Amino acid sequence: MTEVRVSLLAVASVCALLSACAGGSSGTGTAGTSGGGTTGSAGTGSAGTTGTAGTTGTAGTTGTAGTSATGTAGTTGSAGTGGTTGTAGTTGSAGTGGTTGTAGTTGTAGTTGSAGTTGSAGAGGRGGTTGSAGAGGRGGTTGTAGTGGSTAGTGGASSVAPFFKDDFEAGTSGMQPAGWDNFIAYNRNGQNPSGTTLALVDTTRAHSGTKSVHFHGGSSPAQLAKALPSGTNKLYARAWIWQTRTLGSMNPSENHETLLGLRGTPASVDNDVRFGEVKGSIGTNETPSDDFAPKLTQPSTATVAANKWACFEIAFLADQAQHTLTATVDGTQVEAITSTPAQWEHMSLPATWMTGKFVQFIMGWQSFSGIDTDLWIDDVALSTAPIGCN
């Protein structure tokens, strides 16, 4: 019996060691499967998918209690190993931002016009198109700035275009130029020529091209007249003139000679501003007052030589309280009436002495001294701003 009891104890010990006895097995918990989170794909800015958590390991089966008579209490099953937490998915890379558009090239600044009066400002350049936002967009190129308008002071070229020009190239030699009235031998739009008094296109000489207008007159006027726009109160008149006598002969016994001027009454010489000569000096005569400048005590010493082309520009300015007349020849001033009545011989004229005169522009020759002469006029221009000789 003793041997049997020993054997039973040995067997029981072995069973306990091998966990194979009927007294209850201790189940070893199976380790949970590690959850492998799927790594987020790098999208265009989308975050990666979060990894799924690992499955928790199943708890070990509790050992069945051993038989109270002989069995040793079963070993408590070990708790199942917790599943490993899934690895969090990698955050997706942010989408690459669009390349900022390249700034447009700054437009070239406009050329500054020369200083002077009435120049128009240069037109501004058109702005460039703005570059579109987004990948690789390039900004539009800024437009080139407009070139500044050219201007000039009195006697220089102006950005204001003449409202009338005539080089007489379209005229027929031996005929009156089209678009002009005549005043020949005191007749408005009468016979031209009238005897030796004439104002006709010819090819004897020309400042430009092949033609100009030949005038021959004396006591009988040989003139052409051009109607001025209604409301005109400021006029710049430019003409190239070839004379067969010196203007400004310094002969005080002479009277008045008309070369260029204004006429307020088209069929008469009794409402004129006459630029030419007065008492042998380059000067101005006004009718109906018959006053003149410069004064006899202050004669002009300026002269214009004969037998050459000379550029005359006369400014008749009645757009201000004090009416002003200035004259230049080849860019040199030869007459300036800027103060009334002080500069007039008889001091009879008001400051507004050109009122009512801007009906016609006149050119040609009339001598109240009985001086017959020949002259040619070419490249005439009329404007409300200085024209210049170019």
Sequence and secondary structure as in RCSB ss.txt:
>XXXX:A:sequence
MTEVRVSLLAVASVCALLSACAGGSSGTGTAGTSGGGTTGSAGTGSAGTTGTAGTTGTAGTTGTAGTSATGTAGT
TGSAGTGGTTGTAGTTGSAGTGGTTGTAGTTGTAGTTGSAGTTGSAGAGGRGGTTGSAGAGGRGGTTGTAGTGGS
TAGTGGASSVAPFFKDDFEAGTSGMQPAGWDNFIAYNRNGQNPSGTTLALVDTTRAHSGTKSVHFHGGSSPAQLA
KALPSGTNKLYARAWIWQTRTLGSMNPSENHETLLGLRGTPASVDNDVRFGEVKGSIGTNETPSDDFAPKLTQPS
TATVAANKWACFEIAFLADQAQHTLTATVDGTQVEAITSTPAQWEHMSLPATWMTGKFVQFIMGWQSFSGIDTDL
WIDDVALSTAPIGCN
>XXXX:A:secstr
 HHHHHHHHHHHHHHHHHT STT                    SS                      TTT     
                                       S BS              SSTT              
 B TTS  SS  SEEE STTS TTS  TT EEEETTEET  SSBTTBEEEEESS  SSTT EEEEEESSS EEEE
EE  TT  EEEEEEEEEESS B    TT  EEEEEEEESSTT SSSEEEEEEETTEEEEEETTTTEEES TTS  
   B SSSEEEEEEEEE SSSS EEEEEETTEEEEEE STTTTSSS    TTTTTT TTEEEEEEEETT   EEE
EEEEEEEESS     
